[in-house]
């Protein structure tokens, strides 16, 4: 399948994702169609995420997922 390489392709993919999400939420959608569209939706979502990583690489903004905070022991709470 094709990869997203331009900002315009990204915007088109995002519009398609919104439209497809609305279709997927319809309760009467046949299961076969739903499975196929969901697989394509997941693929497009991954492609958008990969493009975003390239687009925002080296920016001053923090990563999407914060690093986990260090775990505290009971000694930190009790003061010992």
PDB file with SEQRES, HELIX, SHEET and CRYST1 records, atoms N, CA, C and O in Angstrom:
SEQRES   1 A   80  UNK UNK UNK UNK UNK UNK UNK UNK UNK UNK UNK UNK UNK          
SEQRES   2 A   80  UNK UNK UNK UNK UNK UNK UNK UNK UNK UNK UNK UNK UNK          
SEQRES   3 A   80  UNK UNK UNK UNK UNK UNK UNK UNK UNK UNK UNK UNK UNK          
SEQRES   4 A   80  UNK UNK UNK UNK UNK UNK UNK UNK UNK UNK UNK UNK UNK          
SEQRES   5 A   80  UNK UNK UNK UNK UNK UNK UNK UNK UNK UNK UNK UNK UNK          
SEQRES   6 A   80  UNK UNK UNK UNK UNK UNK UNK UNK UNK UNK UNK UNK UNK          
SEQRES   7 A   80  UNK UNK                                                      
HELIX    1 AA1 UNK A    7  UNK A   24  1                                  18    
HELIX    2 AA2 UNK A   31  UNK A   55  1                                  25    
HELIX    3 AA3 UNK A   74  UNK A   78  1                                   5    
CRYST1    1.000    1.000    1.000  90.00  90.00  90.00 P 1           1          
ATOM      1  N   UNK A   1       0.835  -1.191   0.000  1.00  0.00           N  
ATOM      2  CA  UNK A   1       0.000   0.000   0.000  1.00  0.00           C  
ATOM      3  C   UNK A   1       0.875   1.248   0.000  1.00  0.00           C  
ATOM      4  O   UNK A   1       2.089   1.183   0.193  1.00  0.00           O  
ATOM      5  N   UNK A   2       0.242   2.351  -0.215  1.00  0.00           N  
ATOM      6  CA  UNK A   2       0.914   3.624  -0.384  1.00  0.00           C  
ATOM      7  C   UNK A   2       1.202   4.299   0.966  1.00  0.00           C  
ATOM      8  O   UNK A   2       0.414   4.188   1.905  1.00  0.00           O  
ATOM      9  N   UNK A   3       2.329   4.991   1.045  1.00  0.00           N  
ATOM     10  CA  UNK A   3       2.673   5.730   2.249  1.00  0.00           C  
ATOM     11  C   UNK A   3       2.329   7.200   2.080  1.00  0.00           C  
ATOM     12  O   UNK A   3       2.278   7.711   0.961  1.00  0.00           O  
ATOM     13  N   UNK A   4       2.097   7.866   3.183  1.00  0.00           N  
ATOM     14  CA  UNK A   4       1.805   9.302   3.168  1.00  0.00           C  
ATOM     15  C   UNK A   4       3.126  10.041   3.089  1.00  0.00           C  
ATOM     16  O   UNK A   4       4.007   9.855   3.929  1.00  0.00           O  
ATOM     17  N   UNK A   5       3.256  10.885   2.069  1.00  0.00           N  
ATOM     18  CA  UNK A   5       4.519  11.588   1.846  1.00  0.00           C  
ATOM     19  C   UNK A   5       4.389  13.106   1.854  1.00  0.00           C  
ATOM     20  O   UNK A   5       5.400  13.801   1.948  1.00  0.00           O  
ATOM     21  N   UNK A   6       3.174  13.638   1.758  1.00  0.00           N  
ATOM     22  CA  UNK A   6       2.993  15.089   1.738  1.00  0.00           C  
ATOM     23  C   UNK A   6       1.938  15.494   2.762  1.00  0.00           C  
ATOM     24  O   UNK A   6       1.146  14.677   3.231  1.00  0.00           O  
ATOM     25  N   UNK A   7       1.957  16.774   3.088  1.00  0.00           N  
ATOM     26  CA  UNK A   7       0.980  17.314   4.034  1.00  0.00           C  
ATOM     27  C   UNK A   7      -0.438  17.182   3.478  1.00  0.00           C  
ATOM     28  O   UNK A   7      -1.373  16.904   4.229  1.00  0.00           O  
ATOM     29  N   UNK A   8      -0.603  17.376   2.185  1.00  0.00           N  
ATOM     30  CA  UNK A   8      -1.923  17.267   1.563  1.00  0.00           C  
ATOM     31  C   UNK A   8      -2.459  15.838   1.663  1.00  0.00           C  
ATOM     32  O   UNK A   8      -3.647  15.632   1.910  1.00  0.00           O  
ATOM     33  N   UNK A   9      -1.582  14.859   1.469  1.00  0.00           N  
ATOM     34  CA  UNK A   9      -1.996  13.463   1.614  1.00  0.00           C  
ATOM     35  C   UNK A   9      -2.411  13.183   3.056  1.00  0.00           C  
ATOM     36  O   UNK A   9      -3.363  12.443   3.306  1.00  0.00           O  
ATOM     37  N   UNK A  10      -1.696  13.776   3.988  1.00  0.00           N  
ATOM     38  CA  UNK A  10      -2.051  13.611   5.404  1.00  0.00           C  
ATOM     39  C   UNK A  10      -3.428  14.185   5.683  1.00  0.00           C  
ATOM     40  O   UNK A  10      -4.245  13.556   6.355  1.00  0.00           O  
ATOM     41  N   UNK A  11      -3.685  15.378   5.168  1.00  0.00           N  
ATOM     42  CA  UNK A  11      -4.990  16.008   5.388  1.00  0.00           C  
ATOM     43  C   UNK A  11      -6.109  15.176   4.765  1.00  0.00           C  
ATOM     44  O   UNK A  11      -7.167  15.010   5.371  1.00  0.00           O  
ATOM     45  N   UNK A  12      -5.885  14.658   3.574  1.00  0.00           N  
ATOM     46  CA  UNK A  12      -6.876  13.812   2.910  1.00  0.00           C  
ATOM     47  C   UNK A  12      -7.124  12.552   3.737  1.00  0.00           C  
ATOM     48  O   UNK A  12      -8.266  12.123   3.896  1.00  0.00           O  
ATOM     49  N   UNK A  13      -6.061  11.967   4.256  1.00  0.00           N  
ATOM     50  CA  UNK A  13      -6.194  10.765   5.072  1.00  0.00           C  
ATOM     51  C   UNK A  13      -6.975  11.048   6.351  1.00  0.00           C  
ATOM     52  O   UNK A  13      -7.796  10.233   6.770  1.00  0.00           O  
ATOM     53  N   UNK A  14      -6.725  12.193   6.968  1.00  0.00           N  
ATOM     54  CA  UNK A  14      -7.455  12.546   8.188  1.00  0.00           C  
ATOM     55  C   UNK A  14      -8.953  12.746   7.906  1.00  0.00           C  
ATOM     56  O   UNK A  14      -9.800  12.325   8.694  1.00  0.00           O  
ATOM     57  N   UNK A  15      -9.266  13.388   6.785  1.00  0.00           N  
ATOM     58  CA  UNK A  15     -10.674  13.558   6.413  1.00  0.00           C  
ATOM     59  C   UNK A  15     -11.334  12.199   6.178  1.00  0.00           C  
ATOM     60  O   UNK A  15     -12.465  11.963   6.603  1.00  0.00           O  
ATOM     61  N   UNK A  16     -10.602  11.303   5.489  1.00  0.00           N  
ATOM     62  CA  UNK A  16     -11.131   9.963   5.232  1.00  0.00           C  
ATOM     63  C   UNK A  16     -11.358   9.217   6.543  1.00  0.00           C  
ATOM     64  O   UNK A  16     -12.351   8.505   6.691  1.00  0.00           O  
ATOM     65  N   UNK A  17     -10.438   9.380   7.494  1.00  0.00           N  
ATOM     66  CA  UNK A  17     -10.567   8.697   8.778  1.00  0.00           C  
ATOM     67  C   UNK A  17     -11.813   9.160   9.532  1.00  0.00           C  
ATOM     68  O   UNK A  17     -12.497   8.344  10.151  1.00  0.00           O  
ATOM     69  N   UNK A  18     -12.115  10.448   9.488  1.00  0.00           N  
ATOM     70  CA  UNK A  18     -13.307  10.965  10.159  1.00  0.00           C  
ATOM     71  C   UNK A  18     -14.564  10.384   9.516  1.00  0.00           C  
ATOM     72  O   UNK A  18     -15.473   9.926  10.209  1.00  0.00           O  
ATOM     73  N   UNK A  19     -14.605  10.409   8.191  1.00  0.00           N  
ATOM     74  CA  UNK A  19     -15.763   9.867   7.467  1.00  0.00           C  
ATOM     75  C   UNK A  19     -15.931   8.372   7.758  1.00  0.00           C  
ATOM     76  O   UNK A  19     -17.044   7.903   7.997  1.00  0.00           O  
ATOM     77  N   UNK A  20     -14.834   7.638   7.736  1.00  0.00           N  
ATOM     78  CA  UNK A  20     -14.888   6.190   7.959  1.00  0.00           C  
ATOM     79  C   UNK A  20     -15.257   5.875   9.404  1.00  0.00           C  
ATOM     80  O   UNK A  20     -15.965   4.899   9.654  1.00  0.00           O  
ATOM     81  N   UNK A  21     -14.804   6.664  10.344  1.00  0.00           N  
ATOM     82  CA  UNK A  21     -15.172   6.449  11.749  1.00  0.00           C  
ATOM     83  C   UNK A  21     -16.683   6.589  11.928  1.00  0.00           C  
ATOM     84  O   UNK A  21     -17.294   5.840  12.691  1.00  0.00           O  
ATOM     85  N   UNK A  22     -17.280   7.549  11.224  1.00  0.00           N  
ATOM     86  CA  UNK A  22     -18.732   7.706  11.285  1.00  0.00           C  
ATOM     87  C   UNK A  22     -19.426   6.475  10.701  1.00  0.00           C  
ATOM     88  O   UNK A  22     -20.417   5.997  11.252  1.00  0.00           O  
ATOM     89  N   UNK A  23     -18.903   5.966   9.586  1.00  0.00           N  
ATOM     90  CA  UNK A  23     -19.488   4.777   8.965  1.00  0.00           C  
ATOM     91  C   UNK A  23     -19.337   3.558   9.868  1.00  0.00           C  
ATOM     92  O   UNK A  23     -20.259   2.751   9.981  1.00  0.00           O  
ATOM     93  N   UNK A  24     -18.181   3.420  10.510  1.00  0.00           N  
ATOM     94  CA  UNK A  24     -17.938   2.272  11.379  1.00  0.00           C  
ATOM     95  C   UNK A  24     -18.831   2.287  12.615  1.00  0.00           C  
ATOM     96  O   UNK A  24     -19.117   1.237  13.190  1.00  0.00           O  
ATOM     97  N   UNK A  25     -19.266   3.462  13.017  1.00  0.00           N  
ATOM     98  CA  UNK A  25     -20.112   3.545  14.205  1.00  0.00           C  
ATOM     99  C   UNK A  25     -21.566   3.195  13.909  1.00  0.00           C  
ATOM    100  O   UNK A  25     -22.371   3.064  14.831  1.00  0.00           O  
ATOM    101  N   UNK A  26     -21.909   3.044  12.635  1.00  0.00           N  
ATOM    102  CA  UNK A  26     -23.294   2.706  12.275  1.00  0.00           C  
ATOM    103  C   UNK A  26     -23.586   1.269  12.708  1.00  0.00           C  
ATOM    104  O   UNK A  26     -22.844   0.356  12.344  1.00  0.00           O  
ATOM    105  N   UNK A  27     -24.651   1.056  13.475  1.00  0.00           N  
ATOM    106  CA  UNK A  27     -24.922  -0.278  14.019  1.00  0.00           C  
ATOM    107  C   UNK A  27     -25.353  -1.317  12.981  1.00  0.00           C  
ATOM    108  O   UNK A  27     -25.251  -2.515  13.244  1.00  0.00           O  
ATOM    109  N   UNK A  28     -25.826  -0.896  11.826  1.00  0.00           N  
ATOM    110  CA  UNK A  28     -26.311  -1.847  10.828  1.00  0.00           C  
ATOM    111  C   UNK A  28     -25.286  -2.177   9.748  1.00  0.00           C  
ATOM    112  O   UNK A  28     -25.625  -2.820   8.754  1.00  0.00           O  
ATOM    113  N   UNK A  29     -24.046  -1.747   9.926  1.00  0.00           N  
ATOM    114  CA  UNK A  29     -23.003  -2.064   8.945  1.00  0.00           C  
ATOM    115  C   UNK A  29     -22.725  -3.571   8.982  1.00  0.00           C  
ATOM    116  O   UNK A  29     -22.541  -4.134  10.061  1.00  0.00           O  
ATOM    117  N   UNK A  30     -22.693  -4.227   7.819  1.00  0.00           N  
ATOM    118  CA  UNK A  30     -22.399  -5.669   7.791  1.00  0.00           C  
ATOM    119  C   UNK A  30     -21.023  -5.969   8.392  1.00  0.00           C  
ATOM    120  O   UNK A  30     -20.075  -5.205   8.211  1.00  0.00           O  
ATOM    121  N   UNK A  31     -20.931  -7.085   9.106  1.00  0.00           N  
ATOM    122  CA  UNK A  31     -19.688  -7.438   9.808  1.00  0.00           C  
ATOM    123  C   UNK A  31     -18.509  -7.571   8.848  1.00  0.00           C  
ATOM    124  O   UNK A  31     -17.393  -7.167   9.174  1.00  0.00           O  
ATOM    125  N   UNK A  32     -18.755  -8.140   7.660  1.00  0.00           N  
ATOM    126  CA  UNK A  32     -17.673  -8.322   6.689  1.00  0.00           C  
ATOM    127  C   UNK A  32     -17.104  -6.969   6.247  1.00  0.00           C  
ATOM    128  O   UNK A  32     -15.887  -6.789   6.189  1.00  0.00           O  
ATOM    129  N   UNK A  33     -17.992  -6.025   5.939  1.00  0.00           N  
ATOM    130  CA  UNK A  33     -17.555  -4.691   5.538  1.00  0.00           C  
ATOM    131  C   UNK A  33     -16.852  -3.984   6.693  1.00  0.00           C  
ATOM    132  O   UNK A  33     -15.856  -3.286   6.498  1.00  0.00           O  
ATOM    133  N   UNK A  34     -17.381  -4.174   7.889  1.00  0.00           N  
ATOM    134  CA  UNK A  34     -16.813  -3.527   9.064  1.00  0.00           C  
ATOM    135  C   UNK A  34     -15.370  -3.999   9.304  1.00  0.00           C  
ATOM    136  O   UNK A  34     -14.492  -3.180   9.575  1.00  0.00           O  
ATOM    137  N   UNK A  35     -15.127  -5.292   9.206  1.00  0.00           N  
ATOM    138  CA  UNK A  35     -13.789  -5.836   9.429  1.00  0.00           C  
ATOM    139  C   UNK A  35     -12.796  -5.272   8.415  1.00  0.00           C  
ATOM    140  O   UNK A  35     -11.684  -4.884   8.773  1.00  0.00           O  
ATOM    141  N   UNK A  36     -13.206  -5.231   7.152  1.00  0.00           N  
ATOM    142  CA  UNK A  36     -12.324  -4.713   6.102  1.00  0.00           C  
ATOM    143  C   UNK A  36     -12.023  -3.226   6.328  1.00  0.00           C  
ATOM    144  O   UNK A  36     -10.866  -2.808   6.283  1.00  0.00           O  
ATOM    145  N   UNK A  37     -13.075  -2.433   6.570  1.00  0.00           N  
ATOM    146  CA  UNK A  37     -12.864  -0.993   6.759  1.00  0.00           C  
ATOM    147  C   UNK A  37     -12.041  -0.714   8.007  1.00  0.00           C  
ATOM    148  O   UNK A  37     -11.232   0.214   8.030  1.00  0.00           O  
ATOM    149  N   UNK A  38     -12.247  -1.517   9.040  1.00  0.00           N  
ATOM    150  CA  UNK A  38     -11.479  -1.325  10.260  1.00  0.00           C  
ATOM    151  C   UNK A  38     -10.001  -1.622  10.026  1.00  0.00           C  
ATOM    152  O   UNK A  38      -9.137  -0.920  10.552  1.00  0.00           O  
ATOM    153  N   UNK A  39      -9.706  -2.647   9.247  1.00  0.00           N  
ATOM    154  CA  UNK A  39      -8.312  -2.968   8.915  1.00  0.00           C  
ATOM    155  C   UNK A  39      -7.670  -1.842   8.105  1.00  0.00           C  
ATOM    156  O   UNK A  39      -6.529  -1.460   8.364  1.00  0.00           O  
ATOM    157  N   UNK A  40      -8.395  -1.321   7.135  1.00  0.00           N  
ATOM    158  CA  UNK A  40      -7.867  -0.214   6.328  1.00  0.00           C  
ATOM    159  C   UNK A  40      -7.708   1.031   7.189  1.00  0.00           C  
ATOM    160  O   UNK A  40      -6.721   1.756   7.062  1.00  0.00           O  
ATOM    161  N   UNK A  41      -8.683   1.280   8.068  1.00  0.00           N  
ATOM    162  CA  UNK A  41      -8.621   2.434   8.966  1.00  0.00           C  
ATOM    163  C   UNK A  41      -7.367   2.346   9.842  1.00  0.00           C  
ATOM    164  O   UNK A  41      -6.655   3.335  10.011  1.00  0.00           O  
ATOM    165  N   UNK A  42      -7.101   1.164  10.396  1.00  0.00           N  
ATOM    166  CA  UNK A  42      -5.914   0.985  11.239  1.00  0.00           C  
ATOM    167  C   UNK A  42      -4.636   1.234  10.444  1.00  0.00           C  
ATOM    168  O   UNK A  42      -3.694   1.841  10.953  1.00  0.00           O  
ATOM    169  N   UNK A  43      -4.602   0.767   9.200  1.00  0.00           N  
ATOM    170  CA  UNK A  43      -3.425   0.976   8.354  1.00  0.00           C  
ATOM    171  C   UNK A  43      -3.213   2.469   8.089  1.00  0.00           C  
ATOM    172  O   UNK A  43      -2.097   2.974   8.216  1.00  0.00           O  
ATOM    173  N   UNK A  44      -4.276   3.165   7.725  1.00  0.00           N  
ATOM    174  CA  UNK A  44      -4.165   4.599   7.431  1.00  0.00           C  
ATOM    175  C   UNK A  44      -3.761   5.356   8.691  1.00  0.00           C  
ATOM    176  O   UNK A  44      -2.954   6.284   8.629  1.00  0.00           O  
ATOM    177  N   UNK A  45      -4.313   4.966   9.818  1.00  0.00           N  
ATOM    178  CA  UNK A  45      -3.963   5.601  11.084  1.00  0.00           C  
ATOM    179  C   UNK A  45      -2.468   5.436  11.382  1.00  0.00           C  
ATOM    180  O   UNK A  45      -1.812   6.382  11.820  1.00  0.00           O  
ATOM    181  N   UNK A  46      -1.940   4.248  11.147  1.00  0.00           N  
ATOM    182  CA  UNK A  46      -0.507   4.017  11.338  1.00  0.00           C  
ATOM    183  C   UNK A  46       0.327   4.866  10.383  1.00  0.00           C  
ATOM    184  O   UNK A  46       1.368   5.396  10.770  1.00  0.00           O  
ATOM    185  N   UNK A  47      -0.126   4.997   9.137  1.00  0.00           N  
ATOM    186  CA  UNK A  47       0.600   5.811   8.155  1.00  0.00           C  
ATOM    187  C   UNK A  47       0.612   7.278   8.574  1.00  0.00           C  
ATOM    188  O   UNK A  47       1.633   7.952   8.432  1.00  0.00           O  
ATOM    189  N   UNK A  48      -0.507   7.779   9.086  1.00  0.00           N  
ATOM    190  CA  UNK A  48      -0.569   9.167   9.555  1.00  0.00           C  
ATOM    191  C   UNK A  48       0.375   9.347  10.737  1.00  0.00           C  
ATOM    192  O   UNK A  48       1.076  10.356  10.819  1.00  0.00           O  
ATOM    193  N   UNK A  49       0.402   8.388  11.645  1.00  0.00           N  
ATOM    194  CA  UNK A  49       1.291   8.479  12.806  1.00  0.00           C  
ATOM    195  C   UNK A  49       2.756   8.497  12.368  1.00  0.00           C  
ATOM    196  O   UNK A  49       3.554   9.259  12.913  1.00  0.00           O  
ATOM    197  N   UNK A  50       3.111   7.668  11.394  1.00  0.00           N  
ATOM    198  CA  UNK A  50       4.486   7.658  10.897  1.00  0.00           C  
ATOM    199  C   UNK A  50       4.838   8.989  10.242  1.00  0.00           C  
ATOM    200  O   UNK A  50       5.937   9.505  10.443  1.00  0.00           O  
ATOM    201  N   UNK A  51       3.926   9.541   9.471  1.00  0.00           N  
ATOM    202  CA  UNK A  51       4.179  10.839   8.842  1.00  0.00           C  
ATOM    203  C   UNK A  51       4.340  11.915   9.919  1.00  0.00           C  
ATOM    204  O   UNK A  51       5.222  12.767   9.820  1.00  0.00           O  
ATOM    205  N   UNK A  52       3.493  11.873  10.936  1.00  0.00           N  
ATOM    206  CA  UNK A  52       3.579  12.861  12.012  1.00  0.00           C  
ATOM    207  C   UNK A  52       4.916  12.778  12.734  1.00  0.00           C  
ATOM    208  O   UNK A  52       5.490  13.803  13.103  1.00  0.00           O  
ATOM    209  N   UNK A  53       5.411  11.569  12.936  1.00  0.00           N  
ATOM    210  CA  UNK A  53       6.719  11.421  13.580  1.00  0.00           C  
ATOM    211  C   UNK A  53       7.808  12.079  12.745  1.00  0.00           C  
ATOM    212  O   UNK A  53       8.695  12.738  13.287  1.00  0.00           O  
ATOM    213  N   UNK A  54       7.745  11.903  11.427  1.00  0.00           N  
ATOM    214  CA  UNK A  54       8.733  12.550  10.555  1.00  0.00           C  
ATOM    215  C   UNK A  54       8.537  14.062  10.536  1.00  0.00           C  
ATOM    216  O   UNK A  54       9.506  14.821  10.567  1.00  0.00           O  
ATOM    217  N   UNK A  55       7.281  14.491  10.484  1.00  0.00           N  
ATOM    218  CA  UNK A  55       6.969  15.911  10.396  1.00  0.00           C  
ATOM    219  C   UNK A  55       7.434  16.671  11.638  1.00  0.00           C  
ATOM    220  O   UNK A  55       7.972  17.774  11.539  1.00  0.00           O  
ATOM    221  N   UNK A  56       7.223  16.072  12.795  1.00  0.00           N  
ATOM    222  CA  UNK A  56       7.528  16.767  14.040  1.00  0.00           C  
ATOM    223  C   UNK A  56       8.849  16.331  14.661  1.00  0.00           C  
ATOM    224  O   UNK A  56       9.138  16.699  15.799  1.00  0.00           O  
ATOM    225  N   UNK A  57       9.655  15.560  13.947  1.00  0.00           N  
ATOM    226  CA  UNK A  57      10.955  15.126  14.471  1.00  0.00           C  
ATOM    227  C   UNK A  57      11.832  16.348  14.721  1.00  0.00           C  
ATOM    228  O   UNK A  57      11.956  17.224  13.866  1.00  0.00           O  
ATOM    229  N   UNK A  58      12.426  16.390  15.880  1.00  0.00           N  
ATOM    230  CA  UNK A  58      13.314  17.499  16.214  1.00  0.00           C  
ATOM    231  C   UNK A  58      12.601  18.754  16.661  1.00  0.00           C  
ATOM    232  O   UNK A  58      13.246  19.780  16.874  1.00  0.00           O  
ATOM    233  N   UNK A  59      11.299  18.704  16.809  1.00  0.00           N  
ATOM    234  CA  UNK A  59      10.584  19.900  17.260  1.00  0.00           C  
ATOM    235  C   UNK A  59      10.749  20.046  18.767  1.00  0.00           C  
ATOM    236  O   UNK A  59      11.210  19.131  19.448  1.00  0.00           O  
ATOM    237  N   UNK A  60      10.375  21.186  19.261  1.00  0.00           N  
ATOM    238  CA  UNK A  60      10.544  21.461  20.684  1.00  0.00           C  
ATOM    239  C   UNK A  60       9.419  20.868  21.526  1.00  0.00           C  
ATOM    240  O   UNK A  60       9.452  20.952  22.754  1.00  0.00           O  
ATOM    241  N   UNK A  61       8.434  20.276  20.879  1.00  0.00           N  
ATOM    242  CA  UNK A  61       7.314  19.719  21.619  1.00  0.00           C  
ATOM    243  C   UNK A  61       7.688  18.356  22.198  1.00  0.00           C  
ATOM    244  O   UNK A  61       8.489  17.625  21.616  1.00  0.00           O  
ATOM    245  N   UNK A  62       7.101  18.022  23.349  1.00  0.00           N  
ATOM    246  CA  UNK A  62       7.427  16.718  23.962  1.00  0.00           C  
ATOM    247  C   UNK A  62       6.829  15.573  23.162  1.00  0.00           C  
ATOM    248  O   UNK A  62       5.929  15.788  22.349  1.00  0.00           O  
ATOM    249  N   UNK A  63       7.318  14.357  23.382  1.00  0.00           N  
ATOM    250  CA  UNK A  63       6.755  13.203  22.675  1.00  0.00           C  
ATOM    251  C   UNK A  63       5.291  12.995  23.067  1.00  0.00           C  
ATOM    252  O   UNK A  63       4.828  13.516  24.082  1.00  0.00           O  
ATOM    253  N   UNK A  64       4.581  12.234  22.255  1.00  0.00           N  
ATOM    254  CA  UNK A  64       3.159  12.013  22.504  1.00  0.00           C  
ATOM    255  C   UNK A  64       2.914  11.301  23.825  1.00  0.00           C  
ATOM    256  O   UNK A  64       1.941  11.601  24.516  1.00  0.00           O  
ATOM    257  N   UNK A  65       3.772  10.372  24.182  1.00  0.00           N  
ATOM    258  CA  UNK A  65       3.599   9.630  25.419  1.00  0.00           C  
ATOM    259  C   UNK A  65       4.669  10.076  26.408  1.00  0.00           C  
ATOM    260  O   UNK A  65       5.862   9.956  26.129  1.00  0.00           O  
ATOM    261  N   UNK A  66       4.250  10.589  27.563  1.00  0.00           N  
ATOM    262  CA  UNK A  66       5.255  11.019  28.539  1.00  0.00           C  
ATOM    263  C   UNK A  66       5.999   9.821  29.116  1.00  0.00           C  
ATOM    264  O   UNK A  66       5.468   8.713  29.185  1.00  0.00           O  
ATOM    265  N   UNK A  67       7.224  10.067  29.524  1.00  0.00           N  
ATOM    266  CA  UNK A  67       8.004   9.001  30.133  1.00  0.00           C  
ATOM    267  C   UNK A  67       7.410   8.693  31.505  1.00  0.00           C  
ATOM    268  O   UNK A  67       6.950   9.603  32.196  1.00  0.00           O  
ATOM    269  N   UNK A  68       7.414   7.430  31.904  1.00  0.00           N  
ATOM    270  CA  UNK A  68       6.831   7.078  33.204  1.00  0.00           C  
ATOM    271  C   UNK A  68       7.621   7.707  34.346  1.00  0.00           C  
ATOM    272  O   UNK A  68       8.848   7.795  34.314  1.00  0.00           O  
ATOM    273  N   UNK A  69       6.874   8.137  35.348  1.00  0.00           N  
ATOM    274  CA  UNK A  69       7.509   8.732  36.521  1.00  0.00           C  
ATOM    275  C   UNK A  69       8.182   7.638  37.335  1.00  0.00           C  
ATOM    276  O   UNK A  69       7.704   6.505  37.371  1.00  0.00           O  
ATOM    277  N   UNK A  70       9.283   7.969  37.983  1.00  0.00           N  
ATOM    278  CA  UNK A  70       9.942   6.951  38.811  1.00  0.00           C  
ATOM    279  C   UNK A  70       9.023   6.542  39.958  1.00  0.00           C  
ATOM    280  O   UNK A  70       8.301   7.367  40.517  1.00  0.00           O  
ATOM    281  N   UNK A  71       9.062   5.262  40.296  1.00  0.00           N  
ATOM    282  CA  UNK A  71       8.207   4.752  41.372  1.00  0.00           C  
ATOM    283  C   UNK A  71       8.787   5.183  42.716  1.00  0.00           C  
ATOM    284  O   UNK A  71      10.000   5.201  42.925  1.00  0.00           O  
ATOM    285  N   UNK A  72       7.872   5.528  43.612  1.00  0.00           N  
ATOM    286  CA  UNK A  72       8.282   5.943  44.938  1.00  0.00           C  
ATOM    287  C   UNK A  72       8.097   4.762  45.896  1.00  0.00           C  
ATOM    288  O   UNK A  72       7.172   3.961  45.761  1.00  0.00           O  
ATOM    289  N   UNK A  73       8.983   4.690  46.839  1.00  0.00           N  
ATOM    290  CA  UNK A  73       8.858   3.634  47.835  1.00  0.00           C  
ATOM    291  C   UNK A  73       8.107   4.197  49.054  1.00  0.00           C  
ATOM    292  O   UNK A  73       7.877   5.402  49.152  1.00  0.00           O  
ATOM    293  N   UNK A  74       7.741   3.325  49.953  1.00  0.00           N  
ATOM    294  CA  UNK A  74       7.035   3.756  51.171  1.00  0.00           C  
ATOM    295  C   UNK A  74       7.910   4.672  52.004  1.00  0.00           C  
ATOM    296  O   UNK A  74       7.390   5.503  52.747  1.00  0.00           O  
ATOM    297  N   UNK A  75       9.232   4.542  51.902  1.00  0.00           N  
ATOM    298  CA  UNK A  75      10.123   5.399  52.674  1.00  0.00           C  
ATOM    299  C   UNK A  75       9.945   6.857  52.272  1.00  0.00           C  
ATOM    300  O   UNK A  75      10.064   7.756  53.104  1.00  0.00           O  
ATOM    301  N   UNK A  76       9.658   7.089  50.990  1.00  0.00           N  
ATOM    302  CA  UNK A  76       9.461   8.465  50.530  1.00  0.00           C  
ATOM    303  C   UNK A  76       8.208   9.072  51.169  1.00  0.00           C  
ATOM    304  O   UNK A  76       8.173  10.270  51.451  1.00  0.00           O  
ATOM    305  N   UNK A  77       7.202   8.264  51.391  1.00  0.00           N  
ATOM    306  CA  UNK A  77       5.940   8.755  51.960  1.00  0.00           C  
ATOM    307  C   UNK A  77       6.021   8.902  53.486  1.00  0.00           C  
ATOM    308  O   UNK A  77       5.472   9.842  54.061  1.00  0.00           O  
ATOM    309  N   UNK A  78       6.704   7.972  54.115  1.00  0.00           N  
ATOM    310  CA  UNK A  78       6.755   7.951  55.573  1.00  0.00           C  
ATOM    311  C   UNK A  78       7.821   8.916  56.087  1.00  0.00           C  
ATOM    312  O   UNK A  78       7.718   9.432  57.200  1.00  0.00           O  
ATOM    313  N   UNK A  79       8.838   9.153  55.271  1.00  0.00           N  
ATOM    314  CA  UNK A  79       9.886  10.080  55.679  1.00  0.00           C  
ATOM    315  C   UNK A  79      11.048   9.357  56.338  1.00  0.00           C  
ATOM    316  O   UNK A  79      11.756   9.946  57.155  1.00  0.00           O  
ATOM    317  N   UNK A  80      11.251   8.111  56.003  1.00  0.00           N  
ATOM    318  CA  UNK A  80      12.321   7.372  56.669  1.00  0.00           C  
ATOM    319  C   UNK A  80      13.279   6.898  55.732  1.00  0.00           C  
ATOM    320  O   UNK A  80      14.253   6.252  56.119  1.00  0.00           O  
TER     321      UNK A  80                                                      
END                                                                             
